[in-house]
Amino acid sequence: MSTPMLLMSAEDEQAGGEVRSRQNVIHEAGLFQASLGWNRAVLVIEEGTEQFSNSVGMVYVSYEAGQVKSVISDVLQAIKREFPDS
């Protein structure tokens, strides 16, 4: 089984100054939801990144810009909790 997490970083700056993840990453989040289930798709989201409308209720861990390594233990805990038999 592949790792059930998706890294969403602030890559695309919008005209109004907001930043969001690339659209293909948002699409992948939807595929994660469909294949793993609503509560089992673990998103790792850079703080300040615009969240997409149907991400509410998904499991996510946020990190400060450039500090994704700081949340590795949180991500592993979420994966172990959601996939105890892995």
Protein Blocks (a to p, Z undefined) as FASTA:
>chain_A
ZZfbdcdddfbccfkopacddfklmmmmmmmmmmnojklmccdddehiacdfklgopacd
dddehilmmmmmmmmmmmmmmmmmZZ
